[in-house]
Amino acid sequence: MNKYSKQIGLFLGILVFLVLKFANLPGEISTQGQTCLALTLMVVIWWAFQITQSGFTSGIYLALLAIMGVAEPTTIFSAWTGSTMYLVIGAYLIADAVKASGLGERIAYNIIIKFVTNFKSVIVCVFAITFILSLLIPHPWPRAFLIMAVMKVLIDSARIPREDAVKIGFTVFAASVPVSLIFLTGDAVINPLAVANAGVELSWLGWFKMMGIPSVVCSILTMLLILILFKPSQEISVDKNAMQEKLQAMGKLSEKEIRTAIWLVIAIVLWLTDSIHGINIGWITLTIPMLMSLPVVGNVLTVKSWSTVPVHVLVFLTAAMAIGRVGGVTGMNTWIANVLMPSNMPSNIFVLAAMITLIAIVIHMLLGSVIAVMGVAIPAILASTASMGLNPLVPTFLIYMAIAAHYILPFQHLNMLVGSGDEDGMYGQKETIRLGIPLIAVVFIVNVVIMVPWFKIIGLI
């Protein structure tokens, strides 16, 4: 984007709002629904152009929905009346505990020392560590930055050339995309949001049963693409002594690491058995870090730990969830389904899966934000397929896989955006585009060839 892109995005968003607000739209849509549509597209444009931090943009959206009387505040801010937002808060606090205690870093060093021998094994280990830590750290960003910190030690000790270091850094953040979809708590921000948009309740094991296998396949295919597309300029020589020194410098397991590990085991057991004890995983994820702060049994989290919970992300999520819920109340979602979706959805489930995937990818390329696309596309597709008698999780997960596992530019997936730049993952748009284009084929393969047959096997279809 050029230096005037923010200004362009600002005025383009306002222009789109004014046009849609006062246009004579085809079909039937209420005044509130039309206002909701105008405000939603305005804020999506602002998100895409990154005119300011997403929290500020989202705050404007939420405030305008209330000020203009589009819906009741209880509907606009309904995200806070359920467990999703508290799950996100708890996830950030658990991630801070794992990182601050040193437990995650210790696990990463041990895996590298045992299994890394060459460039290929580095790539495979990045995916393996990401998978393991996705059970312990319920958010992809702190996981990726923790793994990146370990990889930088490897890069320096092995004197890996800059061009190959970029490939490793890119892999760290690219791996976080599909692997985060395997477990419900793999990304405690957007995975539960997908379920919420479907309007159903789903347990931790329920998610793993439905999304685990397709997401594992997607992760493997993504890894194979990286191995094919990003070959090293020269083979690396891993200095395991340097890694061993780093591990030894950490000393024996500290009391803080042990307490963290115990609480993590408790959390994982409770996540796994939520269908048995009936406690929502959001309340589990919030309660565990609260207990980590107690004296005697905790002493892991402190007052400073609250600073790791980003307020702007919570405001952003509130706005993203409001899109779907306010859109449903005002009739915006139904209007989008009636006007923009195909009049006749194919009855063949494989053709339907391909069509849904294509629609989701196109909308994602236009809107850029995974959460924004969920808020617009999932309700619209659910409305279009309502008469087909499908379980709402089927079209929801087809859409979600298409947008949550794919991107072409960094801003189209926050996992990729946070790692881009010389100081973090060391990669830029060139590397992202190089993987993103063939990822389109991967998404179609996973959705049509893997997900649909898998849904048939488990009885979802």
C-alpha positions in Angstrom: 0.0 0.0 0.0 1.2 3.5 -0.8 1.6 6.3 1.8 -1.9 7.6 1.0 -3.7 4.2 1.4 -5.0 5.0 4.9 -6.6 8.3 3.7 -8.0 6.5 0.6 -9.4 3.8 2.8 -11.0 6.3 5.2 -12.9 8.2 2.5 -13.7 5.1 0.4 -15.4 3.6 3.5 -17.4 6.7 4.1 -18.4 7.0 0.5 -19.6 3.3 0.4 -21.5 3.9 3.6 -23.3 7.0 2.2 -24.1 5.2 -1.1 -25.5 2.1 0.5 -27.3 4.0 3.3 -29.4 6.1 0.8 -29.5 3.7 -2.2 -32.6 2.1 -3.5 -31.4 -1.5 -2.9 -33.1 -4.4 -4.8 -35.2 -6.8 -2.8 -36.7 -6.3 0.6 -34.6 -5.0 3.4 -35.5 -3.0 6.5 -34.1 0.5 7.3 -32.1 -1.0 10.1 -30.8 -3.8 7.9 -29.7 -1.3 5.2 -27.9 0.8 7.8 -26.3 -2.3 9.2 -25.1 -3.2 5.7 -23.7 0.3 5.0 -21.9 0.4 8.4 -20.6 -3.1 8.0 -19.0 -2.6 4.6 -17.6 0.7 5.7 -15.8 -0.9 8.6 -14.7 -3.9 6.5 -13.0 -1.4 4.1 -11.4 0.3 7.0 -10.1 -3.0 8.3 -8.8 -3.9 4.9 -6.9 -0.6 4.4 -5.8 -0.6 8.0 -6.7 3.0 8.4 -6.0 2.7 12.2 -5.7 0.0 14.8 -8.5 -2.5 14.4 -9.7 -1.8 18.0 -10.4 1.9 17.2 -12.2 1.0 13.9 -14.2 -1.7 15.7 -15.1 0.8 18.5 -16.5 3.2 16.0 -18.6 0.5 14.4 -20.1 -0.6 17.7 -20.8 3.0 18.8 -22.5 3.8 15.5 -24.7 0.7 15.7 -25.9 1.9 19.0 -26.1 5.7 18.2 -28.1 5.1 15.0 -30.5 2.7 16.7 -29.7 -0.2 14.4 -30.2 -2.7 17.2 -30.5 -2.8 21.0 -27.2 -2.6 22.9 -27.9 -6.0 24.4 -27.7 -7.4 20.9 -24.8 -5.3 19.7 -22.7 -6.3 22.8 -24.1 -9.8 23.2 -20.7 -11.3 22.7 -20.1 -10.4 26.4 -23.1 -12.3 27.7 -21.7 -15.7 26.6 -18.5 -17.5 27.2 -16.5 -16.7 24.1 -15.0 -13.4 25.2 -14.0 -14.8 28.5 -12.5 -17.8 26.8 -10.3 -15.4 24.8 -9.2 -13.6 28.0 -8.3 -16.9 29.7 -6.5 -18.0 26.6 -4.2 -15.0 26.6 -3.5 -15.4 30.3 -2.7 -19.1 29.9 -0.4 -18.3 27.0 1.4 -15.8 29.2 1.8 -18.4 31.9 3.4 -20.9 29.5 5.7 -18.3 28.0 6.7 -16.5 31.2 7.4 -19.8 33.1 9.8 -21.0 30.4 7.8 -24.3 30.0 7.1 -23.7 26.3 10.7 -22.7 25.5 12.0 -25.8 27.3 9.7 -28.1 25.2 10.8 -26.5 22.0 14.5 -26.8 22.8 14.1 -30.5 23.7 12.4 -31.3 20.4 15.0 -29.5 18.3 17.9 -31.1 20.1 16.4 -34.6 19.5 15.0 -34.3 16.0 16.6 -31.5 14.0 19.4 -32.6 11.7 18.9 -30.6 8.4 16.7 -28.0 6.8 13.8 -30.4 6.1 13.8 -31.6 9.7 13.6 -27.9 10.8 10.4 -27.4 8.8 8.9 -30.6 10.1 9.8 -29.8 13.6 8.2 -26.3 13.4 4.9 -28.0 12.5 5.4 -30.6 15.3 6.2 -28.0 17.9 3.3 -25.9 16.8 1.0 -29.0 17.1 2.2 -29.8 20.6 2.1 -26.3 21.9 -1.4 -25.8 20.5 -2.6 -28.0 23.3 -0.8 -25.9 25.9 -1.0 -22.3 24.5 -4.6 -21.6 23.3 -3.6 -18.8 20.9 -1.5 -19.0 17.8 0.4 -15.6 18.1 2.3 -16.3 21.4 2.9 -19.8 20.2 4.5 -18.5 17.0 6.6 -15.8 18.7 7.8 -18.3 21.2 8.8 -20.8 18.5 10.4 -18.0 16.5 12.5 -17.0 19.4 13.9 -20.5 19.6 14.4 -20.7 15.8 16.4 -17.5 15.9 18.8 -19.2 18.3 19.0 -22.1 15.8 19.5 -19.7 12.9 22.4 -17.9 14.7 24.1 -21.0 16.0 24.0 -22.7 12.6 24.9 -19.6 10.7 22.0 -20.0 8.4 22.0 -17.6 5.4 19.5 -14.8 5.5 17.5 -16.2 2.5 17.0 -19.5 4.3 16.3 -17.8 7.7 13.4 -16.0 6.0 12.0 -19.4 4.9 12.2 -20.8 8.4 10.6 -17.6 9.9 7.8 -17.8 7.3 7.2 -21.5 8.1 6.8 -20.7 11.8 3.8 -18.4 11.1 2.5 -20.3 8.1 2.3 -23.5 10.3 0.2 -21.6 12.9 -2.6 -21.2 10.3 -3.8 -24.8 9.6 -2.5 -26.4 12.9 -4.6 -23.9 14.9 -7.7 -25.5 13.4 -7.1 -29.0 14.8 -8.3 -28.3 18.3 -11.1 -26.0 19.4 -8.6 -24.3 21.8 -5.9 -24.2 19.0 -7.1 -20.7 18.3 -9.4 -19.7 21.2 -10.3 -16.5 19.4 -11.8 -17.5 16.1 -12.5 -21.3 16.4 -15.3 -20.8 19.1 -16.5 -17.8 17.0 -17.1 -20.1 14.0 -19.2 -22.4 16.2 -21.1 -19.3 17.6 -21.9 -18.2 14.1 -23.4 -21.6 13.4 -25.7 -21.1 16.3 -25.0 -24.5 17.9 -23.2 -25.8 21.0 -20.1 -28.0 20.3 -17.8 -29.7 22.8 -14.0 -29.8 22.6 -14.1 -33.4 21.5 -17.0 -32.6 19.1 -14.8 -30.1 17.4 -11.9 -32.5 17.2 -14.1 -35.2 15.9 -15.4 -33.0 13.0 -12.4 -30.8 12.3 -9.4 -32.7 13.5 -8.8 -35.0 10.5 -9.4 -32.4 7.8 -7.2 -29.9 9.7 -4.4 -32.5 10.1 -4.6 -33.2 6.3 -4.5 -29.4 5.6 -1.5 -29.0 7.9 0.4 -31.8 6.1 -0.4 -30.5 2.7 0.7 -27.0 3.7 3.9 -28.4 5.1 4.6 -30.4 1.9 4.0 -27.2 -0.2 6.5 -25.3 1.9 9.1 -28.1 1.5 8.5 -28.0 -2.3 8.4 -24.2 -2.7 11.0 -23.1 -0.2 14.1 -25.2 -0.7 17.3 -24.1 1.1 20.2 -22.4 -0.8 22.5 -24.7 1.1 22.2 -27.5 3.7 22.4 -26.4 7.2 24.6 -27.8 10.0 22.8 -27.7 13.3 25.0 -26.8 16.3 23.2 -28.9 18.9 25.8 -27.9 21.5 24.6 -24.3 21.4 21.0 -25.4 21.8 22.0 -27.7 24.6 23.8 -24.8 26.3 20.6 -22.7 26.1 18.6 -25.6 27.6 21.2 -26.1 30.4 21.2 -22.4 31.2 17.5 -22.7 32.0 18.4 -25.2 34.7 16.1 -27.8 36.2 12.4 -27.5 36.0 11.5 -24.6 38.2 8.6 -24.6 40.7 6.8 -22.2 38.5 7.1 -24.5 35.4 5.9 -27.4 37.5 2.9 -25.5 38.8 2.2 -24.3 35.2 2.4 -27.8 33.9 0.0 -29.1 36.6 -2.6 -26.5 35.8 -2.2 -27.1 32.1 -2.8 -30.8 32.6 -6.0 -30.0 34.6 -7.1 -27.6 31.8 -6.6 -30.2 29.1 -8.4 -32.9 31.0 -11.3 -30.6 31.6 -11.3 -29.5 27.9 -11.3 -33.1 26.8 -14.2 -34.1 29.1 -16.4 -31.1 28.7 -19.1 -33.3 27.1 -19.1 -35.3 30.4 -19.0 -32.7 33.1 -21.0 -30.2 31.1 -18.9 -27.1 32.0 -18.5 -24.8 29.0 -14.8 -24.6 27.9 -15.0 -20.8 28.1 -15.5 -20.9 31.8 -12.8 -23.6 32.2 -10.4 -21.5 30.2 -11.2 -18.4 32.3 -11.1 -20.2 35.7 -7.7 -22.0 35.2 -5.6 -18.8 34.9 -7.5 -17.2 37.8 -6.5 -20.2 40.0 -2.9 -19.8 38.7 -2.8 -16.5 40.5 -3.7 -17.8 43.9 -1.0 -18.2 46.6 0.1 -21.7 47.6 -1.5 -23.5 44.6 -0.6 -20.8 42.0 1.9 -18.0 42.1 2.2 -18.3 38.3 0.3 -15.2 37.1 0.6 -11.7 38.6 -1.0 -8.4 38.2 1.2 -7.7 35.3 -0.2 -10.7 33.5 -3.4 -8.7 32.7 -1.3 -6.5 30.4 -1.0 -9.4 28.0 -4.7 -9.3 27.3 -5.1 -6.9 24.4 -8.2 -4.7 24.8 -8.2 -3.8 21.1 -8.5 -7.5 20.2 -11.5 -7.9 22.5 -13.2 -4.8 21.0 -12.4 -6.2 17.5 -14.0 -9.5 18.4 -17.1 -7.8 19.8 -17.5 -5.9 16.5 -16.9 -9.0 14.4 -19.5 -11.0 16.4 -21.9 -8.1 16.2 -21.9 -8.2 12.4 -23.5 -11.6 12.3 -25.9 -11.1 15.2 -27.1 -7.6 14.3 -27.2 -8.7 10.7 -29.5 -11.5 11.7 -31.8 -9.3 13.8 -32.1 -6.5 11.2 -32.5 -8.8 8.2 -29.2 -7.9 6.6 -28.1 -11.6 6.4 -31.3 -12.7 4.8 -31.0 -9.9 2.2 -27.4 -10.9 1.4 -28.5 -14.5 1.0 -31.5 -13.6 -1.3 -29.7 -11.0 -3.5 -26.0 -12.1 -3.6 -26.1 -15.8 -3.2 -27.1 -18.2 -6.1 -30.9 -18.6 -6.3 -30.5 -22.4 -6.5 -27.9 -24.2 -4.4 -26.7 -27.5 -5.9 -28.2 -30.6 -4.3 -25.0 -32.6 -4.8 -23.0 -32.2 -1.6 -19.7 -32.3 -3.4 -20.7 -29.6 -5.9 -22.2 -27.6 -3.0 -18.9 -27.9 -1.1 -17.0 -26.6 -4.1 -19.4 -23.7 -4.6 -19.3 -22.7 -0.9 -15.5 -22.9 -1.0 -15.3 -20.7 -4.0 -17.8 -18.1 -2.6 -15.9 -18.0 0.7 -12.5 -17.5 -1.0 -13.9 -14.7 -3.2 -15.5 -12.9 -0.3 -12.3 -13.4 1.7 -10.2 -11.9 -1.0 -12.5 -8.9 -1.1 -13.0 -8.3 2.6 -9.6 -9.6 3.9 -10.6 -10.4 7.4 -11.3 -13.9 8.5 -13.6 -12.8 11.3 -15.4 -10.3 9.0 -16.0 -12.9 6.4 -17.4 -15.3 9.0 -19.8 -12.6 10.2 -21.1 -12.0 6.6 -20.7 -15.3 4.8 -21.7 -17.9 7.3 -25.2 -16.4 8.1 -25.8 -15.8 4.4 -24.8 -19.3 3.4 -26.8 -20.8 6.3 -29.8 -18.9 5.0 -29.3 -20.1 1.5 -28.9 -23.7 2.5 -31.6 -23.7 5.2 -34.1 -25.6 3.1 -31.7 -28.4 2.3 -31.9 -29.9 5.8 -28.2 -29.8 6.4 -26.7 -29.6 9.8 -25.6 -25.9 10.1 -22.1 -27.1 11.1 -21.6 -28.5 7.6 -21.7 -25.2 5.6 -20.1 -23.4 8.6 -17.1 -25.6 8.6 -16.7 -25.6 4.8 -16.7 -21.8 4.9 -14.4 -21.7 7.9 -11.8 -24.0 6.4 -11.8 -22.0 3.2 -11.1 -18.7 4.9 -9.2 -19.8 8.1 -6.7 -22.0 6.2 -6.1 -19.7 3.3 -4.6 -16.3 2.4 -2.7 -14.7 -0.4 -1.5 -11.4 1.2 -0.4 -11.1 4.9 -3.3 -8.8 5.9 -5.8 -11.5 4.9 -4.8 -13.6 7.9 -3.8 -12.1 11.2 -1.5 -15.1 12.0 0.5 -14.1 8.9 0.3 -10.4 9.4 1.7 -10.4 12.9 4.8 -12.2 11.8 5.6 -10.2 8.6 8.5 -7.8 8.7 12.2 -7.9 9.2 12.1 -8.0 13.0 9.6 -10.8 13.5 9.2 -13.6 10.9 11.6 -11.8 8.5 9.2 -12.5 5.5 7.0 -10.3 3.4 4.4 -10.3 0.7 6.6 -12.2 -1.8 6.8 -15.3 0.4 3.1 -15.1 1.4 1.9 -14.9 -2.2 4.2 -17.7 -3.2 2.5 -20.1 -0.8 -0.9 -18.5 -0.9 -1.7 -19.1 -4.5 -1.2 -22.9 -4.5 -3.0 -23.0 -1.1 -6.2 -22.4 -3.1 -5.9 -25.9 -4.5 -5.2 -27.3 -1.0 -8.4 -25.7 0.4 -10.5 -27.2 -2.4 -8.9 -30.6 -1.9 -9.5 -30.5 1.9 -13.1 -29.3 1.6 -14.3 -31.5 -1.3 -12.1 -34.6 -1.1 -11.5 -34.9 2.6 -14.1 -32.9 4.6 -17.3 -34.0 2.8 -16.4 -37.8 2.9 -15.3 -37.4 6.5 -18.6 -35.7 7.5 -20.4 -38.6 5.8 -18.3 -41.1 7.8 -19.1 -39.5 11.2 -22.8 -39.0 10.3 -22.8 -35.3 10.1 -24.2 -35.5 6.6 
